[in-house]
Amino acid sequence: MQKFNPLKTTRACIDLGLLHYAVTSDGEFIEVPKFFRKSQHRLSKLQVRLAKRPKHSKTWKILKGKIAKLHQLIARQRLDWQFKLADHLFSDVSVIFIEDLLLANLVRRCKAKLGENGQFLPNGQSAKSGLNKSLQDAAFGQFIQVLEYVAWKLGKRVVKVDPKGTSQHCCEG
């Protein structure tokens, strides 16, 4: 059993974002790993080769397997990194405060805009699709689940707080 040390930090606040994956109340900036973005070139080359093959042929099935393995590698790299980050964050704190984000709203498509003559107008979806890809690559929802699991395993706590103003004001008490 650990002895209580009043000088040791017992709580921390985390602000999630895309410029920095997480910013702690101690001033630590954790960079975004971008696992999908780093593998995107290899993935696109495999997908182009797949598109040129006749469907359900032997080479098509081999390429499908390679694409699946690459997606699995990306997912496993991301999950491993998130577990290591959660262990690091809980190394000297017992409670972590985190934003209770509505993640589904962050990656939602823009609503279509119709002109007076029934044509579709630009609505910014092409710009948002790049943001959506980055949000999905960061996997904040999975990270929050990992953080809660690691907290449970270590006997510590994760408290979700209202996201209004969390980037400007961190927990004060």
C-alpha positions as CSV (number, residue, x, y, z in Angstrom):
1,M,0.0,0.0,0.0
2,Q,1.3,3.4,-0.9
3,K,1.9,6.1,1.7
4,F,-0.1,9.3,1.2
5,N,2.1,12.1,0.1
6,P,0.4,15.5,0.2
7,L,3.0,17.1,-2.1
8,K,2.2,14.6,-4.8
9,T,-0.5,15.6,-7.3
10,T,-3.7,13.7,-6.7
11,R,-5.7,15.0,-9.6
12,A,-5.3,16.2,-13.1
13,C,-7.4,17.7,-15.9
14,I,-7.1,16.7,-19.5
15,D,-8.2,18.7,-22.5
16,L,-8.4,16.7,-25.7
17,G,-7.7,18.2,-29.1
18,L,-6.2,17.8,-32.5
19,L,-3.4,20.3,-32.3
20,H,-2.2,18.4,-29.2
21,Y,-3.8,15.0,-28.4
22,A,-4.1,15.9,-24.8
23,V,-3.0,18.8,-22.6
24,T,-2.8,18.1,-18.9
25,S,-3.3,20.6,-16.1
26,D,0.4,20.2,-15.3
27,G,1.2,21.8,-18.7
28,E,2.2,18.6,-20.4
29,F,1.5,18.5,-24.2
30,I,1.0,15.1,-25.7
31,E,1.4,15.0,-29.5
32,V,-1.1,13.4,-31.8
33,P,0.4,10.1,-33.1
34,K,-1.5,10.0,-36.5
35,F,-1.2,6.3,-37.1
36,F,-3.7,6.3,-40.0
37,R,-2.2,9.3,-41.6
38,K,1.2,7.7,-41.6
39,S,-0.1,4.5,-43.2
40,Q,-2.5,6.2,-45.6
41,H,-0.1,6.1,-48.5
42,R,0.5,2.4,-48.3
43,L,-3.2,1.8,-47.8
44,S,-4.2,3.8,-50.9
45,K,-1.6,2.0,-53.0
46,L,-3.0,-1.4,-52.0
47,Q,-6.6,-0.2,-52.6
48,V,-5.6,1.1,-56.1
49,R,-4.1,-2.3,-56.9
50,L,-7.2,-4.0,-55.5
51,A,-9.5,-1.9,-57.8
52,K,-7.6,-3.1,-60.9
53,R,-8.1,-6.8,-60.0
54,P,-11.2,-8.9,-61.1
55,K,-13.5,-9.2,-58.1
56,H,-13.2,-12.5,-56.1
57,S,-10.1,-13.6,-58.0
58,K,-7.1,-15.1,-56.1
59,T,-5.0,-11.8,-56.3
60,W,-8.0,-9.8,-55.3
61,K,-8.4,-12.0,-52.1
62,I,-4.7,-11.7,-51.3
63,L,-4.9,-7.9,-51.6
64,K,-8.0,-7.8,-49.4
65,G,-6.1,-9.7,-46.8
66,K,-3.2,-7.3,-47.0
67,I,-5.5,-4.3,-46.6
68,A,-7.2,-5.9,-43.6
69,K,-3.8,-6.6,-42.0
70,L,-2.8,-3.0,-42.5
71,H,-6.1,-1.7,-40.9
72,Q,-5.5,-4.2,-38.0
73,L,-1.9,-3.0,-37.6
74,I,-3.1,0.7,-37.4
75,A,-5.9,-0.2,-34.9
76,R,-3.5,-2.2,-32.7
77,Q,-0.8,0.5,-32.8
78,R,-3.4,3.1,-31.7
79,L,-4.8,0.9,-28.9
80,D,-1.3,0.1,-27.6
81,W,-0.3,3.8,-27.6
82,Q,-3.5,4.7,-25.8
83,F,-2.9,2.1,-23.0
84,K,0.6,3.4,-22.6
85,L,-0.6,7.0,-22.4
86,A,-3.3,6.1,-19.9
87,D,-0.7,4.3,-17.7
88,H,1.5,7.4,-18.0
89,L,-1.3,9.8,-17.0
90,F,-2.3,7.7,-14.0
91,S,1.3,7.3,-12.8
92,D,1.1,10.2,-10.3
93,V,-2.6,11.1,-10.0
94,S,-5.6,9.3,-8.5
95,V,-8.4,11.3,-10.3
96,I,-8.5,12.6,-13.9
97,F,-11.1,15.1,-15.0
98,I,-11.9,14.9,-18.7
99,E,-14.4,16.6,-21.0
100,D,-17.7,14.8,-21.6
101,L,-17.6,15.3,-25.4
102,L,-20.4,14.4,-27.7
103,L,-18.1,12.6,-30.2
104,A,-20.8,11.7,-32.7
105,N,-21.6,15.4,-33.1
106,L,-17.9,16.1,-33.9
107,V,-17.8,13.8,-36.9
108,R,-21.3,14.4,-38.2
109,R,-21.6,15.4,-41.9
110,C,-22.6,19.0,-42.8
111,K,-26.2,19.5,-43.8
112,A,-26.8,19.9,-47.5
113,K,-27.6,23.4,-48.7
114,L,-30.0,23.8,-51.6
115,G,-30.2,26.8,-53.8
116,E,-33.4,28.4,-55.1
117,N,-33.3,26.4,-58.4
118,G,-32.8,23.1,-56.5
119,Q,-29.0,22.8,-57.0
120,F,-26.7,21.9,-54.2
121,L,-24.6,24.7,-52.8
122,P,-21.1,24.4,-51.3
123,N,-21.5,23.6,-47.6
124,G,-17.9,23.0,-46.5
125,Q,-18.2,19.3,-46.3
126,S,-15.0,18.7,-48.3
127,A,-13.0,20.7,-45.8
128,K,-14.8,18.9,-42.9
129,S,-14.0,15.5,-44.3
130,G,-10.3,16.0,-43.6
131,L,-11.2,17.1,-40.0
132,N,-13.4,14.0,-39.6
133,K,-10.5,11.8,-40.8
134,S,-8.2,13.3,-38.2
135,L,-10.9,13.0,-35.4
136,Q,-11.4,9.3,-36.3
137,D,-7.7,8.8,-36.4
138,A,-7.3,10.3,-32.9
139,A,-10.0,7.9,-31.6
140,F,-11.0,10.0,-28.6
141,G,-14.0,7.7,-27.7
142,Q,-11.7,4.7,-27.6
143,F,-9.2,6.6,-25.5
144,I,-11.8,7.6,-22.9
145,Q,-12.9,3.9,-22.7
146,V,-9.2,2.9,-22.2
147,L,-8.7,5.6,-19.6
148,E,-11.8,4.4,-17.7
149,Y,-10.6,0.8,-17.9
150,V,-7.1,1.6,-16.7
151,A,-8.6,3.7,-13.8
152,W,-10.8,0.8,-12.8
153,K,-7.8,-1.6,-12.9
154,L,-5.6,0.7,-10.8
155,G,-8.4,1.6,-8.4
156,K,-8.5,5.3,-9.5
157,R,-11.2,7.5,-11.0
158,V,-12.1,9.3,-14.2
159,V,-14.6,12.2,-13.8
160,K,-16.3,13.6,-16.9
161,V,-17.1,17.3,-16.7
162,D,-19.2,19.6,-18.9
163,P,-17.0,20.6,-21.9
164,K,-18.1,24.3,-21.8
165,G,-15.0,26.4,-21.1
166,T,-12.6,23.5,-20.4
167,S,-10.1,24.7,-22.9
168,Q,-9.9,28.1,-21.1
169,H,-10.3,27.0,-17.5
170,C,-9.1,23.8,-16.1
171,C,-10.3,22.3,-12.8
172,E,-9.7,24.6,-9.9
173,G,-10.8,22.6,-6.9
